[in-house]
Structure formats: C-alpha cells, structure tokens
Amino acid sequence: MSAVRIIADILIGIGGIFALAGTIGILKMPDTFSRMQASTCIPTLGTVCALLGALLFAIFNKGDAGAAVKIAVICLLILVTNPLGSHALAKGAYKAGIRPEKKMEVDDLGRDLYGD
C-alpha cells in the first residue's frame, strides 16, 4: 500500500470522526445557536478532510483529473455555502425571537438589526 493511500485513508477516517462529533454535538448542545455551531463548523471540517482524502486518492492512485476537479469544486462549494447557510439560519432565528440560554455580554446582532 502506498503512502498516499495511507494518508488518504487517514484523512477520510478523520473526516468520519469529525462528522460523528458534529452529530453528538447537535444532540448535546443546549440551545439553537450552539446546535448551529455544532452542525456547521465541525461537519464542514470533517467533509473537507474526507474530500481531501478522496482528492489525493483520485489524483495519485487513479490519475483521474476529471474526478479531482469535481472533488475540488465540491470542497469549495461546501466551504462557501455551509457558513453562509448557518449565518442566515442564525439571523432568522434571532429575528424570530429565539435567544441563547446564557445572557450575551455583547449583542452585536441585536445592535445591528434593532439599534439596541
């Protein structure tokens, strides 16, 4: 087994571990905003690790440039859309009146939306 294959397998395994940690975080977190954090940041990192492993495998073992480009585009789209989607959901939840369980020291979003 080549070194690239081992690195690719390790990256895919790390991606799976991060995806599992994100799932556990969604179940354990106390409020909406914490759950959004757990469901966006951690699985994004896990997905990127798994895709990097797949990218290494596609480039070095298969030599398939088409698959490598597709994987790179998917990785880029996930890196862009996950944080944007989470931000939009958090802003919508805040506008709907949902607040974190702990009192916020500084409420920048409230200041920006309502001038508080």
C-alpha positions in Angstrom: 0.0 0.0 0.0 1.4 3.4 -1.0 2.0 6.3 1.4 -0.6 8.4 -0.5 -3.2 5.8 0.0 -2.5 5.6 3.7 -2.7 9.4 4.0 -5.9 9.4 2.1 -7.4 6.7 4.3 -6.3 8.6 7.4 -8.0 11.8 6.1 -11.2 10.0 5.3 -11.2 8.5 8.8 -10.6 11.9 10.4 -13.5 13.2 8.4 -15.7 10.5 9.7 -14.7 11.2 13.3 -15.5 14.9 12.9 -18.8 14.1 11.3 -19.6 11.9 14.3 -18.5 14.6 16.7 -20.8 17.1 15.0 -23.7 14.7 15.3 -23.1 14.2 19.0 -22.7 18.0 19.4 -26.2 18.5 17.9 -27.7 16.1 20.4 -25.8 17.5 23.4 -25.8 21.3 22.9 -28.3 23.3 24.9 -29.7 25.9 22.5 -30.4 26.7 18.9 -27.2 28.7 18.2 -24.9 26.2 19.8 -26.5 23.4 17.7 -26.0 25.5 14.6 -22.3 25.8 15.6 -22.0 22.1 16.1 -23.9 21.3 12.8 -21.9 23.7 10.7 -18.3 24.0 11.7 -17.4 20.5 12.8 -19.0 18.6 9.8 -17.6 21.2 7.4 -14.1 20.3 8.6 -15.0 16.6 8.5 -16.3 16.8 5.0 -13.3 18.8 3.8 -10.9 16.2 5.4 -12.8 13.4 3.7 -12.8 15.2 0.4 -9.1 15.9 0.6 -8.5 12.2 1.2 -10.7 11.4 -1.9 -8.8 14.1 -3.9 -5.5 12.5 -3.0 -6.8 9.1 -4.0 -8.2 10.4 -7.3 -5.0 12.2 -8.2 -2.3 9.8 -7.2 -3.9 6.3 -7.4 -6.4 6.7 -10.2 -4.8 9.6 -12.1 -8.3 10.8 -12.9 -8.1 14.6 -13.4 -11.9 14.9 -14.0 -12.8 13.4 -10.7 -10.2 15.5 -8.9 -11.7 18.7 -10.4 -15.2 17.6 -9.3 -14.0 16.8 -5.8 -12.2 20.2 -5.5 -15.3 22.1 -6.7 -17.5 20.2 -4.2 -15.0 21.0 -1.4 -15.0 24.7 -2.4 -18.8 24.9 -2.5 -19.1 23.3 0.9 -16.6 25.7 2.4 -18.6 28.6 1.0 -22.2 27.5 1.5 -22.1 25.9 5.0 -21.0 29.1 6.8 -23.4 31.3 4.7 -26.3 29.0 5.4 -25.6 28.9 9.1 -25.3 32.6 9.3 -28.7 33.0 7.5 -30.3 30.5 9.8 -28.9 32.2 12.9 -30.0 35.6 11.8 -33.5 34.2 11.0 -33.7 32.6 14.4 -32.6 35.8 16.1 -35.2 37.8 14.2 -37.9 35.2 15.2 -37.1 35.9 18.9 -35.0 32.9 19.7 -32.2 33.8 22.1 -29.3 31.9 23.6 -29.8 30.3 27.1 -27.0 32.4 28.6 -27.2 36.2 28.6 -24.9 37.6 26.0 -22.3 40.1 27.2 -22.4 41.9 23.9 -25.3 41.6 21.5 -23.8 42.8 18.2 -26.6 41.2 16.0 -29.3 43.0 18.1 -27.4 46.2 17.8 -27.1 45.8 14.0 -30.7 44.7 13.5 -32.6 46.9 16.0 -30.2 49.6 17.1 -30.1 48.4 20.7 
